[in-house]
Amino acid sequence: MGDCFQMPPVAKKLGGQLRSQAGAWERDAIHFEVSNIGTLYIVATPIGNLEDITLRALRVLKEADLIAAEDTRHTRRLLSHFEIKTPLISYHAHNQASRGPELIRRLQDGENVALVSDAGTPGFSDPGADLVARAWEAGVRVEAIPGPAAGVAALSLSGFKGDILFVGFLPRGEGRRLKMFQALAPEPRVIILYESPRRLSRTLTEIAGTMPNREVLVVRELTKKFEETWRGEVSDIARKLQDIEVRGECALVLSCPAAAAVMPPADLAGCLLKAARESGLRGRRLADRVAGDLKVPRRQVYQAYLELKEHNRLP
C-alpha cells in the first residue's frame, strides 16, 4: 500500500510519444503564428430567398476581417438583415485588376477575407475565379463555404440525367449566340445556361432550330416568391413563351439529345404538307416546326421540303 505506483514500460513509451507529439504541435503552432497568413473564404449567398443562407456562411461573414463583394449595395442589404457589421469592399469585373492584388496583400498580412457575389456561389459567371487563382499563386489558404447555386438548383428541378456542361450566361449578340448553339448541337451532355428575360423568347427559338431533339427546363425568379417553371420539348416551350412577358433572370437546363429518328420520305412529306396547310409557314420556319415536332434532323426535313417545292406540291 505504501509503495509508489510503478508505470509499466508500455505506458512509459506511450507517454514519451505523446510528449514528443506535443512538442511537434507546439512547434507547428509557433510556425503558424509566425506565418500569420489569412484565409480567403468563398462564401455562397442566397439567390433569392434569405432563408437559404447557411449557418456556417453567417458565422464566416461575421468573423471575417473584410468582405469583398461584387455589389456592396446589394450585399449590405443581406448583412443588415442578419445584423452583420463586417467592413465591405468592392471587388467586381471593372476593378479586379487593381483590387485583386490589394486583397492578396491584405490576406498575406493576416486578414481573413470573405468573397461573395451578387447571388449564389462566387466563381460562376463573375470575377471570383480570378481572385481565387491569385490566392493559390500567393500561397494563401482558400476555403469554400458551399451553399446556393442557381445552375445546380435548376438542374435538380429538371429531372434530366447525364453528365453536365455548365455554360452560364450566353453572348448578347444574335450571331455569336447562334454560332454557340450550332457548336453545342452535337454536345452529348446536359447543358446549363443563364439568360436575360428580354432575350429568352428569341433564345428558345434559336435552340429549337439548332437543338430540336432536346427537352428544356426554364425557371425564372428561382427561390423567390414569383418563381415559375416550364418543362417540355424545346419547340413547345418556345411557342408557349413567345407571347408571354417573362420577368427576372432565367436559368435553362437542356436535356441530353434524344436519339435521332429517321422517317420514311413519304411520311415526312405528308407531315410537311399537313403542317404547311395548318400553319401557313414556309421555308426554314416550316422545316424547323416539323423537325421539332417529329424530333428528326432538321436537315432531313428541309431536304424533304425542297423536294416538295420542286414538284409544286406545297399548298
C-alpha positions as CSV (number, residue, x, y, z in Angstrom):
1,M,0.0,0.0,0.0
2,G,2.9,2.4,0.8
3,D,4.8,1.5,-2.3
4,C,4.8,4.1,-5.2
5,F,2.9,3.2,-8.3
6,Q,5.2,1.9,-11.0
7,M,4.5,2.9,-14.6
8,P,4.6,-0.1,-17.0
9,P,7.2,0.0,-19.8
10,V,4.5,0.3,-22.5
11,A,2.9,3.3,-20.7
12,K,6.3,4.9,-20.4
13,K,6.9,4.5,-24.1
14,L,3.4,5.9,-24.9
15,G,4.0,8.9,-22.6
16,G,7.2,9.7,-24.4
17,Q,5.5,9.6,-27.8
18,L,2.8,11.9,-26.5
19,R,5.3,14.4,-25.2
20,S,7.2,14.3,-28.5
21,Q,3.9,14.8,-30.4
22,A,3.0,17.7,-28.1
23,G,6.4,19.3,-28.9
24,A,5.7,19.0,-32.6
25,W,2.3,20.6,-32.2
26,E,3.8,23.4,-30.3
27,R,6.5,24.0,-33.0
28,D,3.7,23.9,-35.6
29,A,1.7,26.5,-33.6
30,I,4.7,28.7,-33.4
31,H,5.3,28.4,-37.1
32,F,1.7,29.3,-37.8
33,E,1.9,32.4,-35.6
34,V,5.0,33.5,-37.5
35,S,3.5,32.9,-40.9
36,N,0.2,34.7,-39.9
37,I,-1.4,34.4,-43.4
38,G,-5.1,34.9,-43.6
39,T,-7.7,32.8,-45.3
40,L,-9.8,33.6,-48.4
41,Y,-13.3,32.2,-47.8
42,I,-15.5,31.7,-50.9
43,V,-19.0,32.2,-49.4
44,A,-22.2,31.2,-51.2
45,T,-25.1,33.6,-50.5
46,P,-28.9,33.3,-51.3
47,I,-30.1,33.6,-54.9
48,G,-33.4,35.0,-53.8
49,N,-34.7,33.5,-50.5
50,L,-32.7,34.7,-47.5
51,E,-33.6,31.6,-45.6
52,D,-31.3,29.6,-47.9
53,I,-28.1,31.0,-46.3
54,T,-26.2,28.5,-44.2
55,L,-25.3,28.9,-40.5
56,R,-21.6,28.4,-41.5
57,A,-21.8,31.3,-44.0
58,L,-23.3,33.6,-41.4
59,R,-20.5,32.7,-38.9
60,V,-17.8,33.3,-41.5
61,L,-19.3,36.6,-42.7
62,K,-19.4,37.8,-39.0
63,E,-15.9,36.7,-38.1
64,A,-14.1,37.8,-41.3
65,D,-12.0,40.9,-41.2
66,L,-13.3,42.0,-44.5
67,I,-16.0,41.1,-47.1
68,A,-15.2,41.5,-50.8
69,A,-18.5,42.0,-52.6
70,E,-19.4,42.2,-56.3
71,D,-22.0,44.8,-55.4
72,T,-21.6,46.4,-52.0
73,R,-25.1,47.9,-52.0
74,H,-26.7,44.5,-52.7
75,T,-24.6,42.7,-50.1
76,R,-25.1,45.4,-47.5
77,R,-28.9,44.6,-47.5
78,L,-28.0,41.0,-46.8
79,L,-25.7,41.9,-44.0
80,S,-28.2,44.4,-42.5
81,H,-30.9,41.7,-42.4
82,F,-28.6,39.4,-40.3
83,E,-27.1,42.3,-38.3
84,I,-23.6,41.7,-39.6
85,K,-21.2,44.6,-39.2
86,T,-18.1,43.4,-41.1
87,P,-16.5,46.0,-43.3
88,L,-17.3,45.8,-47.0
89,I,-15.1,46.4,-50.0
90,S,-16.0,46.2,-53.7
91,Y,-14.5,43.5,-56.0
92,H,-16.0,43.3,-59.5
93,A,-15.2,42.9,-63.2
94,H,-14.3,46.6,-63.5
95,N,-11.8,46.8,-60.7
96,Q,-10.4,43.3,-60.3
97,A,-7.1,44.2,-61.9
98,S,-6.3,46.7,-59.1
99,R,-8.4,45.3,-56.3
100,G,-7.2,41.8,-56.6
101,P,-3.5,42.4,-55.7
102,E,-4.7,44.7,-52.8
103,L,-6.8,41.9,-51.4
104,I,-3.9,39.4,-51.7
105,R,-1.7,41.8,-49.8
106,R,-4.2,42.1,-47.0
107,L,-4.6,38.3,-46.9
108,Q,-0.8,38.0,-46.7
109,D,-0.8,40.5,-43.8
110,G,-3.1,38.1,-41.8
111,E,-6.6,39.4,-42.6
112,N,-9.4,36.9,-43.3
113,V,-11.4,37.9,-46.4
114,A,-14.8,36.6,-47.3
115,L,-15.6,36.7,-51.1
116,V,-19.3,37.0,-52.1
117,S,-21.0,37.5,-55.4
118,D,-24.4,39.2,-56.0
119,A,-26.1,35.9,-55.5
120,G,-25.1,32.2,-55.3
121,T,-21.6,30.8,-55.4
122,P,-18.7,33.1,-56.4
123,G,-16.6,31.9,-59.3
124,F,-19.5,31.2,-61.7
125,S,-20.0,33.9,-64.3
126,D,-18.3,36.5,-62.1
127,P,-14.7,37.6,-61.4
128,G,-14.3,35.4,-58.3
129,A,-12.2,32.8,-60.0
130,D,-9.5,35.3,-60.8
131,L,-9.1,36.2,-57.1
132,V,-9.0,32.5,-56.1
133,A,-6.3,31.9,-58.7
134,R,-4.2,34.8,-57.3
135,A,-4.6,33.4,-53.8
136,W,-3.3,30.0,-54.8
137,E,-0.4,31.6,-56.5
138,A,0.4,33.7,-53.5
139,G,0.3,30.7,-51.1
140,V,-2.9,31.9,-49.4
141,R,-5.3,29.3,-47.9
142,V,-8.6,29.1,-49.8
143,E,-11.7,27.6,-48.2
144,A,-15.1,27.1,-49.8
145,I,-18.3,27.8,-47.8
146,P,-20.8,26.0,-50.1
147,G,-24.5,26.9,-50.5
148,P,-27.0,28.1,-53.1
149,A,-26.1,28.0,-56.8
150,A,-28.7,28.8,-59.5
151,G,-27.5,26.2,-62.0
152,V,-27.4,23.4,-59.5
153,A,-30.9,24.3,-58.2
154,A,-32.3,24.4,-61.7
155,L,-30.7,21.1,-62.6
156,S,-32.3,19.5,-59.5
157,L,-35.7,20.7,-60.8
158,S,-35.2,19.3,-64.3
159,G,-35.1,15.6,-63.7
160,F,-32.6,15.3,-66.6
161,K,-29.9,12.7,-66.3
162,G,-26.4,12.6,-67.7
163,D,-23.0,14.4,-67.4
164,I,-23.2,18.1,-67.1
165,L,-21.8,21.0,-69.1
166,F,-22.2,24.4,-67.4
167,V,-22.2,27.3,-70.0
168,G,-23.6,30.2,-67.9
169,F,-24.6,33.5,-69.4
170,L,-25.0,33.5,-73.2
171,P,-23.4,36.0,-75.6
172,R,-25.7,39.0,-76.3
173,G,-25.1,39.3,-80.0
174,E,-27.5,37.2,-82.0
175,G,-24.8,36.0,-84.4
176,R,-22.4,34.9,-81.6
177,R,-25.3,33.2,-79.8
178,L,-26.4,31.3,-82.8
179,K,-22.8,30.1,-83.5
180,M,-22.6,28.9,-79.9
181,F,-25.8,26.9,-80.3
182,Q,-24.6,25.4,-83.5
183,A,-21.4,24.3,-81.8
184,L,-23.4,22.9,-78.8
185,A,-25.8,20.9,-81.0
186,P,-23.7,17.7,-81.1
187,E,-22.8,18.0,-77.3
188,P,-24.0,14.8,-75.6
189,R,-24.2,16.3,-72.1
190,V,-26.9,18.1,-70.1
191,I,-26.4,21.8,-70.7
192,I,-27.0,24.6,-68.1
193,L,-27.5,28.2,-69.4
194,Y,-28.4,31.6,-67.9
195,E,-30.4,34.1,-70.0
196,S,-32.0,37.5,-69.6
197,P,-35.8,37.6,-69.7
198,R,-35.6,40.1,-72.6
199,R,-33.8,37.6,-74.8
200,L,-35.5,34.4,-73.6
201,S,-38.1,34.0,-76.4
202,R,-35.5,34.5,-79.1
203,T,-33.0,32.2,-77.4
204,L,-35.6,29.4,-77.1
205,T,-36.5,29.8,-80.8
206,E,-32.8,29.6,-81.8
207,I,-32.3,26.5,-79.6
208,A,-35.4,24.9,-81.1
209,G,-33.9,25.4,-84.6
210,T,-30.4,24.1,-83.7
211,M,-31.1,21.5,-81.0
212,P,-34.7,20.3,-81.6
213,N,-34.0,16.9,-80.2
214,R,-33.8,18.1,-76.6
215,E,-36.1,18.9,-73.7
216,V,-35.7,22.0,-71.8
217,L,-36.5,23.3,-68.3
218,V,-36.9,27.1,-67.9
219,V,-37.1,28.6,-64.4
220,R,-37.4,32.3,-63.6
221,E,-37.0,34.0,-60.2
222,L,-35.6,30.9,-58.7
223,T,-36.3,30.5,-54.9
224,K,-38.3,33.8,-55.0
225,K,-42.0,34.5,-54.3
226,F,-43.0,34.5,-58.0
227,E,-40.9,31.6,-59.2
228,E,-42.2,29.9,-62.3
229,T,-41.1,26.8,-64.2
230,W,-41.8,25.4,-67.6
231,R,-40.6,22.0,-68.8
232,G,-41.0,20.1,-72.1
233,E,-39.8,19.8,-75.7
234,V,-37.8,22.9,-76.8
235,S,-40.2,23.7,-79.6
236,D,-43.2,23.5,-77.4
237,I,-41.7,25.7,-74.7
238,A,-40.5,28.2,-77.3
239,R,-44.1,28.5,-78.6
240,K,-45.6,28.7,-75.2
241,L,-43.4,31.6,-74.1
242,Q,-43.2,33.6,-77.3
243,D,-46.1,35.9,-76.3
244,I,-45.5,35.9,-72.5
245,E,-43.7,38.7,-70.8
246,V,-41.2,36.9,-68.6
247,R,-39.5,38.9,-65.8
248,G,-36.5,38.0,-63.7
249,E,-33.3,36.2,-64.5
250,C,-33.8,32.8,-66.1
251,A,-31.9,29.5,-65.8
252,L,-32.3,27.0,-68.6
253,V,-31.4,23.3,-68.5
254,L,-31.2,21.3,-71.7
255,S,-31.5,17.5,-71.6
256,C,-29.1,15.2,-73.4
257,P,-30.1,14.9,-77.0
258,A,-32.6,12.2,-77.9
259,A,-31.5,9.6,-80.4
260,A,-32.2,10.9,-83.9
261,A,-35.1,9.3,-85.7
262,V,-35.2,8.6,-89.4
263,M,-38.6,8.8,-91.1
264,P,-39.6,7.4,-94.5
265,P,-39.7,10.2,-97.1
266,A,-43.4,9.6,-97.8
267,D,-44.4,10.1,-94.1
268,L,-42.2,13.1,-93.8
269,A,-43.7,14.7,-96.9
270,G,-47.2,14.1,-95.5
271,C,-46.3,15.8,-92.2
272,L,-44.8,18.8,-94.1
273,L,-47.9,19.2,-96.2
274,K,-50.2,19.0,-93.2
275,A,-48.1,21.5,-91.2
276,A,-48.0,23.9,-94.2
277,R,-51.8,23.9,-94.5
278,E,-52.4,24.3,-90.8
279,S,-49.8,26.9,-90.0
280,G,-49.2,28.7,-93.3
281,L,-45.5,28.6,-92.7
282,R,-43.0,28.1,-95.5
283,G,-39.3,27.5,-95.9
284,R,-36.9,27.1,-93.0
285,R,-39.6,28.1,-90.4
286,L,-41.8,25.3,-91.6
287,A,-38.9,22.8,-91.5
288,D,-37.9,24.0,-88.0
289,R,-41.5,23.5,-86.8
290,V,-41.8,20.0,-88.3
291,A,-38.3,18.9,-87.2
292,G,-39.1,20.0,-83.6
293,D,-42.5,18.3,-83.6
294,L,-41.2,15.0,-85.0
295,K,-37.8,15.0,-83.3
296,V,-36.0,14.3,-86.6
297,P,-32.9,16.1,-88.0
298,R,-33.7,19.5,-89.4
299,R,-31.5,18.8,-92.5
300,Q,-33.7,15.8,-93.4
301,V,-36.9,17.8,-93.0
302,Y,-35.6,20.7,-95.1
303,Q,-34.5,18.4,-97.9
304,A,-37.9,16.9,-98.0
305,Y,-39.4,20.4,-98.1
306,L,-37.2,21.3,-101.1
307,E,-38.3,18.2,-103.0
308,L,-42.0,19.1,-102.4
309,K,-41.3,22.7,-103.5
310,E,-39.5,21.4,-106.7
311,H,-42.5,19.3,-107.6
312,N,-45.0,22.1,-106.8
313,R,-46.8,20.0,-104.2
314,L,-46.9,22.7,-101.5
315,P,-50.3,24.3,-100.8
